[in-house]
Structure formats: structure tokens, C-alpha cells
Amino acid sequence: MNEGVAIAAATAADLAVEFRSMASDVTLRIVDPGATAIVQVAQAQAIVERVAATCTRFDPDSDLMRANAAGRGWQVVAPECFEALQEAHRAHVTTGGLFDPRVLAVLTAYGYDASLPFEGRSVHLPTASTPEPRRPRRPWKPRFDAERSAVRVGREPIDLGGIGKGLAVRWAAQQLRGAGSAALVEAGGDLMAVGAGPEGSGWMVGVESPSGSGDPAAVLRVTDRACATSSTRVRTWRAGERTVHHLIDPRTGRSAESSLVSVTVVGADPALSEVWSKSLFVVGKAGIRAAADEHGLAALWIDADGHVGVSRAMRPYVAWQVSRV
């Protein structure tokens, strides 16, 4: 089960397409599909696959990796990659540096330099190194030439994994608008719920328990909202003698030590919700409530002891929750 998943059952009248992309199971679903729904779904799938192809770090010939190789030099990239890099920079500024895509060197040092079979498995990378903490770096200041679709990302390589997936969900959902009475795009822990769902009262979204089994920790009711979850349940592994995960604290250059196991954010946009779910995870248990309330974020989190917390802005979306898992 994905970290944040729509739990309403599909009906025979729905149109649903499932495929694998961006290391996630992707679902495109239309409620009461219209005459153009099949075409729109095909176009939405194509968008997701273009983002996956141009923004992946696992293909040395992708647009992102060519930009990383160019470093301080200009590199022409596909429109999807260009816009993703622009969005990543905006997110970096918006979060005050809590979101920083310059984490590829750390992930590679941890041994996460290929798409690994984390799902349901214990991954051990005995030859991986564990980087020493580094001082807080300067703000990321890439350069963009919109006329040429060219970028200069800087000397430190970029990872667009999370925000790239959020953008793919955003663009696919835009493509599905008007295809039926409601639509859903879901990719791993990220989704965009368009319209009021199959019953007209909102999409019901389950927030997975950290164990990955049993009842969800909470159920959210959303209409025209995105939902993104950042969690260490799946992508945690052994790097040398250390247990690490993919959520990197840019202030230390290491896996975040936040006493949290998952953070879910509901918002208007899946990419920004994805960004804030990671940023709040980095903030950690001690500061997450204050940070979420300060920014008006609808957030739900589960700490390492199993306690479930919610921000003020999240309460209207909670259909039910447990206090501890």
C-alpha cells in the first residue's frame, strides 16, 4: 500500500489506468468519464513518463544528469526538466533552505546510486561510505535562460526525485480536468484529488501506518486538494555500519535525525505539498507543530514512538485518526 492512498472503491463506470513510473505505482482514475477521457488519460500518462525520463538521476543521459555534468556551464534541457529545476529553486527559497535538491552526492555516498528494490526488503550496502557532516552551505543560486531552455545548476549535483514526482502529479491532474465528474492522480505517497470524488462528498485518503500493514493511522477527506507523504518506512537501508534513509537534512548533509517516521501534508498543489512534507520532516518532532502552524500548513505526522499529531490547518480534513499506532 502506498504511503497516502485514496481508499474509495472504483466502480464499473470509472476509467482507471495503472502503470509503473518514477519507482512508484501510478494510478490515473476518472469518475463518470466523458467522451474524451481515454485520450486525456493517455496524455496524462505521457506527461508522467516524460517527467520520469527527463528528470531521473538514474540515467546518465537524462536531461537532469546532463545538467549536473555541466555544473557551472550552460546546458539545454527539455521543458519538463527546465520547469522542474525552476520549481525546485522556488521551493528552496520558500522553505528558507529546508528543501535543498543538492543532495545527490550524499545519496550516492550512501550507496543509493541506482534504483534499488526497497519495497518489502532489507537493503544492505556494505561498501557505501557515510559522509561527515558539513557546514551549512550557501543558498542555491542556479541560473536560467528561458529563451534557450538552458540551465546552470552549479557545482553540486541535483536530485529532483520528490519534487519531480509531485510535478508529474500536478501536470497529469491538469490534463485530466474535465475528463469526468472527478479525477485522481496517485503516485506513491503523492496524489491530486480533483473534484468531490466518486460519492460527491470528497475523496477519502488513508495515511498509512509506519508498519505498512493493518488499518491506516488516519483517513482524510479532500476535495480539489493534493496530499503528499514523506516517510522512512520504505527507503531505509544500511550504509556500511549506519542505518540511513533518503530524507537528507541539508543543514548536516546526513539523513535527517528528526524522531519522526512520516509527515503528510495536504495543500493546493502536489509539488509544494511534497516539498513541505520533506521540509517538516527535517524540522523534526520538536519543531514540527510550530513550523506547520507558522506557515499555515495542513500537516499530520507520526513520531518514532507511534504518536500521531496534527496541525491546526489539518483538522478540517481529518475524517478520523488514531492517537497512537
NUKOLFI-9661 format. One record per residue (C-alpha): residue number from 1; x, y, z. Coordinates in nm, 4 decimals, padded with zeros to 6 digits, always signed. Layout:
N
<atom n="NUM" px="X" py="Y" pz="Z"/>
...
***
This chain:
325
<atom n="1" px="+00.0000" py="+00.0000" pz="+00.0000"/>
<atom n="2" px="+00.1270" py="+00.3477" pz="-00.0772"/>
<atom n="3" px="+00.2011" py="+00.5961" pz="+00.1999"/>
<atom n="4" px="-00.1012" py="+00.8122" pz="+00.1155"/>
<atom n="5" px="-00.3669" py="+00.6339" pz="-00.0869"/>
<atom n="6" px="-00.7255" py="+00.7019" pz="-00.1961"/>
<atom n="7" px="-00.9381" py="+00.4298" pz="-00.0389"/>
<atom n="8" px="-01.2691" py="+00.4724" pz="-00.2210"/>
<atom n="9" px="-01.3502" py="+00.1640" pz="-00.4263"/>
<atom n="10" px="-01.3582" py="+00.2026" pz="-00.8027"/>
<atom n="11" px="-01.6873" py="+00.1361" pz="-00.9766"/>
<atom n="12" px="-01.7500" py="-00.0305" pz="-01.3100"/>
<atom n="13" px="-01.8206" py="+00.3101" pz="-01.4610"/>
<atom n="14" px="-01.4791" py="+00.4508" pz="-01.3658"/>
<atom n="15" px="-01.1876" py="+00.4641" pz="-01.6064"/>
<atom n="16" px="-00.8606" py="+00.3663" pz="-01.4384"/>
<atom n="17" px="-00.5111" py="+00.3122" pz="-01.5758"/>
<atom n="18" px="-00.2237" py="+00.1799" pz="-01.3650"/>
<atom n="19" px="+00.1428" py="+00.1732" pz="-01.4618"/>
<atom n="20" px="+00.4881" py="+00.1871" pz="-01.3069"/>
<atom n="21" px="+00.6953" py="+00.5061" pz="-01.3245"/>
<atom n="22" px="+00.9331" py="+00.7057" pz="-01.1022"/>
<atom n="23" px="+00.9845" py="+00.3979" pz="-00.8803"/>
<atom n="24" px="+00.6147" py="+00.4166" pz="-00.7900"/>
<atom n="25" px="+00.2846" py="+00.2598" pz="-00.8837"/>
<atom n="26" px="+00.0918" py="+00.5321" pz="-01.0672"/>
<atom n="27" px="-00.2882" py="+00.5393" pz="-01.0940"/>
<atom n="28" px="-00.4939" py="+00.7672" pz="-01.3195"/>
<atom n="29" px="-00.8642" py="+00.7450" pz="-01.2417"/>
<atom n="30" px="-01.1678" py="+00.9190" pz="-01.3915"/>
<atom n="31" px="-01.5128" py="+00.9095" pz="-01.2287"/>
<atom n="32" px="-01.8023" py="+00.9166" pz="-01.4799"/>
<atom n="33" px="-01.5662" py="+00.9501" pz="-01.7780"/>
<atom n="34" px="-01.6697" py="+01.1651" pz="-02.0714"/>
<atom n="35" px="-01.6114" py="+01.1210" pz="-02.4433"/>
<atom n="36" px="-01.2515" py="+01.2486" pz="-02.4320"/>
<atom n="37" px="-01.1465" py="+01.0693" pz="-02.1128"/>
<atom n="38" px="-00.9450" py="+00.7943" pz="-02.2839"/>
<atom n="39" px="-00.7449" py="+01.0477" pz="-02.4827"/>
<atom n="40" px="-00.6878" py="+01.2656" pz="-02.1761"/>
<atom n="41" px="-00.5697" py="+00.9697" pz="-01.9696"/>
<atom n="42" px="-00.3228" py="+00.8736" pz="-02.2430"/>
<atom n="43" px="-00.1928" py="+01.2306" pz="-02.2498"/>
<atom n="44" px="-00.1622" py="+01.2364" pz="-01.8705"/>
<atom n="45" px="+00.0365" py="+00.9121" pz="-01.8735"/>
<atom n="46" px="+00.2656" py="+01.0550" pz="-02.1404"/>
<atom n="47" px="+00.3303" py="+01.3588" pz="-01.9202"/>
<atom n="48" px="+00.4287" py="+01.1398" pz="-01.6257"/>
<atom n="49" px="+00.6628" py="+00.9350" pz="-01.8408"/>
<atom n="50" px="+00.8265" py="+01.2470" pz="-01.9900"/>
<atom n="51" px="+00.8974" py="+01.3805" pz="-01.6415"/>
<atom n="52" px="+01.0367" py="+01.0419" pz="-01.5404"/>
<atom n="53" px="+01.2638" py="+01.0279" pz="-01.8456"/>
<atom n="54" px="+01.3972" py="+01.3842" pz="-01.8296"/>
<atom n="55" px="+01.4274" py="+01.4319" pz="-01.4506"/>
<atom n="56" px="+01.5669" py="+01.0968" pz="-01.3381"/>
<atom n="57" px="+01.9082" py="+01.0717" pz="-01.1749"/>
<atom n="58" px="+01.9356" py="+00.7025" pz="-01.2610"/>
<atom n="59" px="+02.0021" py="+00.7590" pz="-01.6331"/>
<atom n="60" px="+02.3339" py="+00.9360" pz="-01.7079"/>
<atom n="61" px="+02.1884" py="+01.0571" pz="-02.0383"/>
<atom n="62" px="+01.8780" py="+01.2205" pz="-01.8842"/>
<atom n="63" px="+01.8396" py="+01.5959" pz="-01.9114"/>
<atom n="64" px="+01.8928" py="+01.6339" pz="-01.5369"/>
<atom n="65" px="+02.2161" py="+01.4354" pz="-01.5355"/>
<atom n="66" px="+02.3494" py="+01.6247" pz="-01.8367"/>
<atom n="67" px="+02.2811" py="+01.9481" pz="-01.6454"/>
<atom n="68" px="+02.4590" py="+01.8016" pz="-01.3420"/>
<atom n="69" px="+02.7556" py="+01.7062" pz="-01.5578"/>
<atom n="70" px="+02.7716" py="+02.0596" pz="-01.6991"/>
<atom n="71" px="+02.7756" py="+02.2026" pz="-01.3467"/>
<atom n="72" px="+02.8551" py="+02.5720" pz="-01.3784"/>
<atom n="73" px="+02.8246" py="+02.5534" pz="-01.7561"/>
<atom n="74" px="+02.5049" py="+02.6101" pz="-01.9523"/>
<atom n="75" px="+02.3052" py="+02.3047" pz="-02.0557"/>
<atom n="76" px="+01.9928" py="+02.2966" pz="-02.2730"/>
<atom n="77" px="+01.7281" py="+02.0686" pz="-02.1214"/>
<atom n="78" px="+01.3750" py="+01.9542" pz="-02.2024"/>
<atom n="79" px="+01.0907" py="+02.1858" pz="-02.0955"/>
<atom n="80" px="+00.9813" py="+01.9468" pz="-01.8189"/>
<atom n="81" px="+01.3295" py="+01.9409" pz="-01.6658"/>
<atom n="82" px="+01.3708" py="+02.3178" pz="-01.7052"/>
<atom n="83" px="+01.0461" py="+02.3869" pz="-01.5224"/>
<atom n="84" px="+01.1233" py="+02.1263" pz="-01.2554"/>
<atom n="85" px="+01.4555" py="+02.2937" pz="-01.1810"/>
<atom n="86" px="+01.2847" py="+02.6326" pz="-01.1617"/>
<atom n="87" px="+01.0242" py="+02.4917" pz="-00.9234"/>
<atom n="88" px="+01.2983" py="+02.3336" pz="-00.7115"/>
<atom n="89" px="+01.4685" py="+02.6712" pz="-00.6805"/>
<atom n="90" px="+01.1423" py="+02.8409" pz="-00.5799"/>
<atom n="91" px="+01.0876" py="+02.5726" pz="-00.3169"/>
<atom n="92" px="+01.4421" py="+02.6202" pz="-00.1874"/>
<atom n="93" px="+01.3730" py="+02.9907" pz="-00.1372"/>
<atom n="94" px="+01.0209" py="+02.9412" pz="+00.0023"/>
<atom n="95" px="+01.1365" py="+02.6963" pz="+00.2708"/>
<atom n="96" px="+01.4392" py="+02.9005" pz="+00.3701"/>
<atom n="97" px="+01.6712" py="+02.6228" pz="+00.2563"/>
<atom n="98" px="+01.4978" py="+02.3354" pz="+00.4392"/>
<atom n="99" px="+01.4302" py="+02.1961" pz="+00.0931"/>
<atom n="100" px="+01.7570" py="+02.1670" pz="-00.0962"/>
<atom n="101" px="+01.7925" py="+01.9449" pz="-00.4055"/>
<atom n="102" px="+02.1724" py="+01.9400" pz="-00.3745"/>
<atom n="103" px="+02.1664" py="+01.6011" pz="-00.2024"/>
<atom n="104" px="+02.2752" py="+01.3707" pz="-00.4841"/>
<atom n="105" px="+02.6358" py="+01.3443" pz="-00.3642"/>
<atom n="106" px="+02.5180" py="+01.2330" pz="-00.0186"/>
<atom n="107" px="+02.2754" py="+00.9753" pz="-00.1594"/>
<atom n="108" px="+02.5483" py="+00.8403" pz="-00.3866"/>
<atom n="109" px="+02.7931" py="+00.8204" pz="-00.0956"/>
<atom n="110" px="+02.5295" py="+00.6226" pz="+00.0936"/>
<atom n="111" px="+02.5215" py="+00.3782" pz="-00.1980"/>
<atom n="112" px="+02.1874" py="+00.4930" pz="-00.3365"/>
<atom n="113" px="+02.3188" py="+00.5455" pz="-00.6890"/>
<atom n="114" px="+02.0775" py="+00.3069" pz="-00.8583"/>
<atom n="115" px="+01.7063" py="+00.2389" pz="-00.8315"/>
<atom n="116" px="+01.7056" py="-00.0206" pz="-00.5557"/>
<atom n="117" px="+01.4400" py="-00.2824" pz="-00.4659"/>
<atom n="118" px="+01.3476" py="-00.1312" pz="-00.1299"/>
<atom n="119" px="+00.9842" py="-00.2490" pz="-00.1291"/>
<atom n="120" px="+00.9411" py="-00.5122" pz="+00.1402"/>
<atom n="121" px="+01.3123" py="-00.5872" pz="+00.1628"/>
<atom n="122" px="+01.6091" py="-00.5167" pz="+00.3828"/>
<atom n="123" px="+01.8768" py="-00.3492" pz="+00.1722"/>
<atom n="124" px="+02.2382" py="-00.3562" pz="+00.2898"/>
<atom n="125" px="+02.5097" py="-00.1691" pz="+00.1017"/>
<atom n="126" px="+02.8285" py="-00.2716" pz="+00.2839"/>
<atom n="127" px="+03.0653" py="-00.0778" pz="+00.0567"/>
<atom n="128" px="+02.8845" py="+00.2521" pz="+00.0940"/>
<atom n="129" px="+03.0512" py="+00.5367" pz="+00.2814"/>
<atom n="130" px="+02.8934" py="+00.7690" pz="+00.5350"/>
<atom n="131" px="+02.9819" py="+01.1342" pz="+00.4699"/>
<atom n="132" px="+03.0895" py="+01.3565" pz="+00.7542"/>
<atom n="133" px="+02.8583" py="+01.6477" pz="+00.8382"/>
<atom n="134" px="+02.9422" py="+01.9657" pz="+00.6531"/>
<atom n="135" px="+02.8818" py="+02.3274" pz="+00.7375"/>
<atom n="136" px="+02.5608" py="+02.4893" pz="+00.6189"/>
<atom n="137" px="+02.6234" py="+02.5895" pz="+00.2591"/>
<atom n="138" px="+02.5303" py="+02.8992" pz="+00.0739"/>
<atom n="139" px="+02.1810" py="+02.9300" pz="-00.0751"/>
<atom n="140" px="+02.1393" py="+02.7539" pz="-00.4068"/>
<atom n="141" px="+02.1502" py="+03.0066" pz="-00.6913"/>
<atom n="142" px="+02.1077" py="+02.8334" pz="-01.0284"/>
<atom n="143" px="+02.0805" py="+03.0322" pz="-01.3494"/>
<atom n="144" px="+01.8006" py="+03.0012" pz="-01.6042"/>
<atom n="145" px="+01.7733" py="+03.1078" pz="-01.9681"/>
<atom n="146" px="+01.4069" py="+03.0575" pz="-02.0612"/>
<atom n="147" px="+01.4572" py="+03.1548" pz="-02.4249"/>
<atom n="148" px="+01.7002" py="+02.8665" pz="-02.4796"/>
<atom n="149" px="+01.5584" py="+02.6345" pz="-02.2108"/>
<atom n="150" px="+01.9109" py="+02.6293" pz="-02.0679"/>
<atom n="151" px="+02.0250" py="+02.5991" pz="-01.7063"/>
<atom n="152" px="+02.3358" py="+02.6279" pz="-01.4912"/>
<atom n="153" px="+02.2742" py="+02.4192" pz="-01.1784"/>
<atom n="154" px="+02.6075" py="+02.4845" pz="-01.0098"/>
<atom n="155" px="+02.8891" py="+02.2604" pz="-00.8967"/>
<atom n="156" px="+02.6842" py="+02.0385" pz="-00.6633"/>
<atom n="157" px="+02.4634" py="+01.7795" pz="-00.8410"/>
<atom n="158" px="+02.0855" py="+01.7922" pz="-00.8096"/>
<atom n="159" px="+01.8264" py="+01.5274" pz="-00.7247"/>
<atom n="160" px="+01.4699" py="+01.6006" pz="-00.8446"/>
<atom n="161" px="+01.3142" py="+01.2775" pz="-00.7191"/>
<atom n="162" px="+01.0441" py="+01.4002" pz="-00.4810"/>
<atom n="163" px="+00.9575" py="+01.7343" pz="-00.6364"/>
<atom n="164" px="+00.9739" py="+01.5786" pz="-00.9829"/>
<atom n="165" px="+00.7112" py="+01.3251" pz="-00.8818"/>
<atom n="166" px="+00.4957" py="+01.5999" pz="-00.7328"/>
<atom n="167" px="+00.5179" py="+01.7988" pz="-01.0553"/>
<atom n="168" px="+00.4300" py="+01.4928" pz="-01.2629"/>
<atom n="169" px="+00.1171" py="+01.4512" pz="-01.0476"/>
<atom n="170" px="+00.0322" py="+01.8209" pz="-01.0882"/>
<atom n="171" px="+00.0674" py="+01.8210" pz="-01.4664"/>
<atom n="172" px="-00.1137" py="+01.4905" pz="-01.5118"/>
<atom n="173" px="-00.4042" py="+01.6153" pz="-01.2966"/>
<atom n="174" px="-00.4265" py="+01.9323" pz="-01.5036"/>
<atom n="175" px="-00.4542" py="+01.7151" pz="-01.8126"/>
<atom n="176" px="-00.7418" py="+01.5165" pz="-01.6584"/>
<atom n="177" px="-00.9603" py="+01.8123" pz="-01.5625"/>
<atom n="178" px="-01.2939" py="+01.7961" pz="-01.7416"/>
<atom n="179" px="-01.2471" py="+01.4296" pz="-01.8334"/>
<atom n="180" px="-01.5249" py="+01.3267" pz="-01.5924"/>
<atom n="181" px="-01.7067" py="+01.4379" pz="-01.2796"/>
<atom n="182" px="-01.3909" py="+01.3798" pz="-01.0716"/>
<atom n="183" px="-01.0365" py="+01.2552" pz="-01.1214"/>
<atom n="184" px="-00.7451" py="+01.1199" pz="-00.9224"/>
<atom n="185" px="-00.3731" py="+01.1021" pz="-00.9917"/>
<atom n="186" px="-00.1760" py="+00.8947" pz="-00.7435"/>
<atom n="187" px="+00.1961" py="+00.8159" pz="-00.7468"/>
<atom n="188" px="+00.3499" py="+00.6560" pz="-00.4406"/>
<atom n="189" px="+00.2885" py="+00.8860" pz="-00.1468"/>
<atom n="190" px="+00.1705" py="+01.1781" pz="-00.3647"/>
<atom n="191" px="-00.1752" py="+01.2373" pz="-00.5078"/>
<atom n="192" px="-00.4031" py="+01.5038" pz="-00.6522"/>
<atom n="193" px="-00.7768" py="+01.4622" pz="-00.5936"/>
<atom n="194" px="-00.9797" py="+01.6604" pz="-00.8493"/>
<atom n="195" px="-01.3452" py="+01.7244" pz="-00.7721"/>
<atom n="196" px="-01.5542" py="+01.5783" pz="-00.4928"/>
<atom n="197" px="-01.4788" py="+01.2101" pz="-00.5534"/>
<atom n="198" px="-01.6975" py="+00.9177" pz="-00.6568"/>
<atom n="199" px="-01.9709" py="+00.9864" pz="-00.3998"/>
<atom n="200" px="-01.9669" py="+01.3654" pz="-00.4232"/>
<atom n="201" px="-01.8558" py="+01.4158" pz="-00.0622"/>
<atom n="202" px="-01.4799" py="+01.4243" pz="-00.1094"/>
<atom n="203" px="-01.2030" py="+01.1739" pz="-00.1774"/>
<atom n="204" px="-01.1138" py="+00.9574" pz="+00.1221"/>
<atom n="205" px="-00.7373" py="+00.9252" pz="+00.1651"/>
<atom n="206" px="-00.5761" py="+00.6805" pz="+00.4034"/>
<atom n="207" px="-00.2494" py="+00.7735" pz="+00.5768"/>
<atom n="208" px="-00.0519" py="+00.4549" pz="+00.6154"/>
<atom n="209" px="+00.0687" py="+00.3265" pz="+00.9495"/>
<atom n="210" px="+00.4507" py="+00.3126" pz="+00.9696"/>
<atom n="211" px="+00.4290" py="-00.0661" pz="+00.9909"/>
<atom n="212" px="+00.2875" py="-00.0752" pz="+00.6386"/>
<atom n="213" px="+00.0110" py="-00.3113" pz="+00.7427"/>
<atom n="214" px="-00.3190" py="-00.3034" pz="+00.9253"/>
<atom n="215" px="-00.5538" py="-00.0078" pz="+00.9494"/>
<atom n="216" px="-00.4355" py="+00.3383" pz="+00.8431"/>
<atom n="217" px="-00.3255" py="+00.5878" pz="+01.1046"/>
<atom n="218" px="-00.5790" py="+00.8394" pz="+00.9756"/>
<atom n="219" px="-00.8313" py="+00.8935" pz="+00.7000"/>
<atom n="220" px="-00.8525" py="+01.2353" pz="+00.5347"/>
<atom n="221" px="-01.1390" py="+01.3773" pz="+00.3301"/>
<atom n="222" px="-01.0224" py="+01.6067" pz="+00.0490"/>
<atom n="223" px="-01.1770" py="+01.7883" pz="-00.2471"/>
<atom n="224" px="-00.9601" py="+01.9598" pz="-00.5080"/>
<atom n="225" px="-00.6581" py="+01.9072" pz="-00.2893"/>
<atom n="226" px="-00.3183" py="+01.7427" pz="-00.3083"/>
<atom n="227" px="-00.1775" py="+01.5103" pz="-00.0468"/>
<atom n="228" px="+00.1897" py="+01.4143" pz="-00.0092"/>
<atom n="229" px="+00.3628" py="+01.1903" pz="+00.2429"/>
<atom n="230" px="+00.7328" py="+01.1674" pz="+00.3211"/>
<atom n="231" px="+00.8280" py="+00.8571" pz="+00.5150"/>
<atom n="232" px="+01.1289" py="+00.6475" pz="+00.6048"/>
<atom n="233" px="+00.9337" py="+00.3200" pz="+00.6029"/>
<atom n="234" px="+01.0348" py="+00.2079" pz="+00.2555"/>
<atom n="235" px="+01.3638" py="+00.3794" pz="+00.1729"/>
<atom n="236" px="+01.5749" py="+00.2966" pz="+00.4771"/>
<atom n="237" px="+01.8878" py="+00.0846" pz="+00.4424"/>
<atom n="238" px="+02.2266" py="+00.0038" pz="+00.5888"/>
<atom n="239" px="+02.5210" py="+00.2030" pz="+00.4528"/>
<atom n="240" px="+02.8336" py="+00.0473" pz="+00.5968"/>
<atom n="241" px="+02.7674" py="+00.0328" pz="+00.9709"/>
<atom n="242" px="+02.4987" py="+00.3007" pz="+00.9759"/>
<atom n="243" px="+02.1239" py="+00.2909" pz="+00.9177"/>
<atom n="244" px="+02.0334" py="+00.5712" pz="+00.6774"/>
<atom n="245" px="+01.7383" py="+00.6945" pz="+00.4738"/>
<atom n="246" px="+01.6728" py="+00.9169" pz="+00.1727"/>
<atom n="247" px="+01.5391" py="+01.2244" pz="+00.3560"/>
<atom n="248" px="+01.8538" py="+01.4338" pz="+00.3847"/>
<atom n="249" px="+01.8889" py="+01.7274" pz="+00.6233"/>
<atom n="250" px="+02.0667" py="+01.9956" pz="+00.4154"/>
<atom n="251" px="+02.1995" py="+02.1526" pz="+00.7362"/>
<atom n="252" px="+02.4064" py="+01.8445" pz="+00.8203"/>
<atom n="253" px="+02.4454" py="+01.6584" pz="+00.4911"/>
<atom n="254" px="+02.3138" py="+01.3414" pz="+00.6525"/>
<atom n="255" px="+01.9879" py="+01.1531" pz="+00.6840"/>
<atom n="256" px="+01.7586" py="+01.3669" pz="+00.8989"/>
<atom n="257" px="+01.7562" py="+01.2711" pz="+01.2678"/>
<atom n="258" px="+01.4138" py="+01.4107" pz="+01.3443"/>
<atom n="259" px="+01.2430" py="+01.1485" pz="+01.5678"/>
<atom n="260" px="+00.9694" py="+01.1289" pz="+01.3019"/>
<atom n="261" px="+00.8784" py="+00.8383" pz="+01.0754"/>
<atom n="262" px="+00.6314" py="+01.0119" pz="+00.8426"/>
<atom n="263" px="+00.4842" py="+01.3519" pz="+00.7595"/>
<atom n="264" px="+00.1743" py="+01.4079" pz="+00.5455"/>
<atom n="265" px="+00.0794" py="+01.7488" pz="+00.4039"/>
<atom n="266" px="-00.2481" py="+01.8488" pz="+00.2347"/>
<atom n="267" px="-00.2421" py="+02.1543" pz="+00.0098"/>
<atom n="268" px="-00.3492" py="+02.3052" pz="-00.3186"/>
<atom n="269" px="-00.0515" py="+02.1715" pz="-00.5143"/>
<atom n="270" px="+00.1144" py="+01.8264" pz="-00.5060"/>
<atom n="271" px="+00.4665" py="+01.9537" pz="-00.5722"/>
<atom n="272" px="+00.4550" py="+02.2108" pz="-00.2930"/>
<atom n="273" px="+00.2882" py="+01.9602" pz="-00.0593"/>
<atom n="274" px="+00.5727" py="+01.7191" pz="-00.1369"/>
<atom n="275" px="+00.8299" py="+01.9892" pz="-00.0637"/>
<atom n="276" px="+00.6724" py="+02.0812" pz="+00.2693"/>
<atom n="277" px="+00.6298" py="+01.7190" pz="+00.3790"/>
<atom n="278" px="+01.0066" py="+01.6732" pz="+00.3418"/>
<atom n="279" px="+01.0887" py="+02.0106" pz="+00.4960"/>
<atom n="280" px="+00.8719" py="+01.9465" pz="+00.8016"/>
<atom n="281" px="+01.0312" py="+01.6038" pz="+00.8379"/>
<atom n="282" px="+01.3699" py="+01.7770" pz="+00.8527"/>
<atom n="283" px="+01.2393" py="+02.0230" pz="+01.1130"/>
<atom n="284" px="+01.1689" py="+01.7233" pz="+01.3341"/>
<atom n="285" px="+00.9409" py="+01.6298" pz="+01.6197"/>
<atom n="286" px="+01.0419" py="+01.9164" pz="+01.8459"/>
<atom n="287" px="+00.9558" py="+02.1914" pz="+01.5996"/>
<atom n="288" px="+00.7062" py="+02.0492" pz="+01.3534"/>
<atom n="289" px="+00.3871" py="+02.1774" pz="+01.5154"/>
<atom n="290" px="+00.5153" py="+02.5339" pz="+01.5450"/>
<atom n="291" px="+00.6558" py="+02.5293" pz="+01.1893"/>
<atom n="292" px="+00.3342" py="+02.3923" pz="+01.0397"/>
<atom n="293" px="+00.1190" py="+02.6462" pz="+01.2232"/>
<atom n="294" px="+00.3541" py="+02.9322" pz="+01.1352"/>
<atom n="295" px="+00.3219" py="+02.8549" pz="+00.7629"/>
<atom n="296" px="-00.0471" py="+02.7613" pz="+00.7782"/>
<atom n="297" px="+00.0279" py="+02.4054" pz="+00.6653"/>
<atom n="298" px="-00.2177" py="+02.1190" pz="+00.6961"/>
<atom n="299" px="+00.0167" py="+01.8554" pz="+00.8351"/>
<atom n="300" px="-00.0136" py="+01.5178" pz="+01.0072"/>
<atom n="301" px="+00.2887" py="+01.3412" pz="+01.1489"/>
<atom n="302" px="+00.3807" py="+01.0170" pz="+01.3245"/>
<atom n="303" px="+00.6790" py="+01.0119" pz="+01.5565"/>
<atom n="304" px="+00.9155" py="+00.7285" pz="+01.6369"/>
<atom n="305" px="+00.7059" py="+00.6335" pz="+01.9407"/>
<atom n="306" px="+00.3933" py="+00.5997" pz="+01.7255"/>
<atom n="307" px="+00.2181" py="+00.9166" pz="+01.8406"/>
<atom n="308" px="+00.0057" py="+01.0892" pz="+01.5749"/>
<atom n="309" px="-00.0068" py="+01.4690" pz="+01.5685"/>
<atom n="310" px="-00.1937" py="+01.7190" pz="+01.3530"/>
<atom n="311" px="-00.1590" py="+02.0904" pz="+01.2891"/>
<atom n="312" px="-00.4481" py="+02.3340" pz="+01.3236"/>
<atom n="313" px="-00.4892" py="+02.3599" pz="+00.9465"/>
<atom n="314" px="-00.5112" py="+01.9802" pz="+00.9074"/>
<atom n="315" px="-00.8054" py="+01.9305" pz="+01.1459"/>
<atom n="316" px="-01.0815" py="+02.0110" pz="+00.8925"/>
<atom n="317" px="-00.9522" py="+01.7343" pz="+00.6625"/>
<atom n="318" px="-00.9390" py="+01.4582" pz="+00.9259"/>
<atom n="319" px="-01.2337" py="+01.2185" pz="+00.8972"/>
<atom n="320" px="-01.0851" py="+01.0071" pz="+01.1744"/>
<atom n="321" px="-00.7483" py="+00.9237" pz="+01.3254"/>
<atom n="322" px="-00.5861" py="+00.7211" pz="+01.5975"/>
<atom n="323" px="-00.3805" py="+00.8901" pz="+01.8670"/>
<atom n="324" px="-00.1070" py="+00.6276" pz="+01.8507"/>
<atom n="325" px="-00.0141" py="+00.3467" pz="+01.6145"/>
***
